[in-house]
Amino acid sequence: MGPILGAELITAAGDLSGYADAGRLASAAGLVPVPRDSGRRTGNLHRPMRYSRKLRKVFYLSASAAMMREGPNRAYYLKKRGQGLKHTQALIALARRRVDVLWALLRDNRVFELDTPAARTT
């Protein structure tokens, strides 16, 4: 996420302490499907009716830009496409994953590094 999307994230999300966890932030962005079941029909998951369009746009554009470059994000996107998801569905799944990673980085006060801390040898 670059400086422009980072600034848009801050303005759209506001104070991140208002969100209990990554799931709440993703839910506010409309990245978490909600059930719309009726009678015997179950498993009807749809986008929620109430969510922040600005916040969703930030994560969608972030995932879109990350998907175009080689790396773990593109690999995740291609894995989701291989599972039969359409482009938009795979991009939303990547956006949700990026919310989880961003939340973990902010929670631990760390900078993103491509290799995991356990894989480093120092």
Residue pairs with C-beta under 8 A, 6 or more apart in sequence:
1 9
1 62
1 98
1 102
2 65
5 58
5 61
5 62
8 54
8 57
8 58
9 55
9 58
11 54
12 52
12 54
12 55
12 57
12 58
13 19
13 25
13 28
13 52
13 55
16 25
16 106
19 25
19 28
21 103
22 99
22 100
22 102
22 103
22 104
23 32
25 99
25 103
26 32
26 96
26 99
26 100
27 48
27 51
28 51
28 52
28 55
29 51
29 52
29 55
29 56
29 58
29 59
29 95
29 99
30 47
30 48
30 51
30 52
30 53
30 55
30 56
31 56
31 59
31 92
31 95
31 96
31 99
32 48
32 96
33 45
33 46
33 47
33 48
34 45
34 46
34 47
34 48
35 42
35 43
35 44
35 45
36 44
36 45
36 46
37 43
37 44
38 44
59 95
59 96
59 98
59 99
60 91
60 92
60 95
62 95
62 98
63 73
63 77
63 91
63 92
63 94
63 95
63 98
64 91
66 73
66 74
66 94
66 98
67 73
67 74
67 77
67 91
67 94
68 74
71 114
72 114
73 94
73 98
76 93
76 94
76 97
77 90
77 91
77 93
77 94
80 89
80 90
80 93
80 94
81 87
81 90
85 93
101 112
104 110
105 111
105 112
